[in-house]
Amino acid sequence: MSAQKCFESLDDEKTPVGKPAGLYQPCLVAGSFVYVSGHLPFQPDGSLILGCLGKDLDVEAGKNAARRAGLASLITLEHCLGSLDKISRVVKLLGMVSATPSFTQHPAVINGCSELYAEIWGAENGVGVRSAVGVSSLPAGVAVEIEAVFELR
């Protein structure tokens, strides 16, 4: 199944992504790569998933937030490119997790987005290099922010 058809067949509710909150491009094609700016975890009702891992949210809630942020990035890619079929593979994923200083399960949280990308492009092309980092705060108080780089066909 094509990446676009996989995306369309997901059971997840897709929430329209709003305009950028600052002076930046949500998606930028440069040569054979497409860069996606940081995306936040929108719930199906349009509200954001807020909180701090290790304080307000557990790993499963954080993993869901990462998946929702990943969905937002895919919606932006689809809008920018017209189809996810124009992407050959995930190159890099950066996942930022709002967390307490003692929280150490950042990779498990960001797996929510990594697993989503693998559903779309498969285990070989849907998994790229990755960093999962903890931060003291994120925009609007969200739990997770995702940014990524993809290679174009």
C-alpha angles and dihedrals in degrees: 000000000000121000091248092051091047089052092048091049096053115120090220116108109242116223119202111249115233130224120294114279092221144019103299143095115258089211131017130184114210116173109309095343135080119206121204118203122226113301127200130219109262119189119222090263091057096254121124127249102243133188149074124277112238091027114041102009137041126221094268092052089048091049089053089050090052091050091050091050088049090052089052090053091051091050089053091048091050090050093046098044103025092234139029087225088081089070119084099186150344109260104178138000124194115193121189117196124196100225146157116257090254096051111107106168098090093130091055090052095049090049084081089072096035091054091049092052090048089053089055102041102018131247095294101045100023096061119069134157114306146191124198114191137175121230134183094236143359133200115296090000094285121165098228140017123194131197126174149179123220133187118234125225 
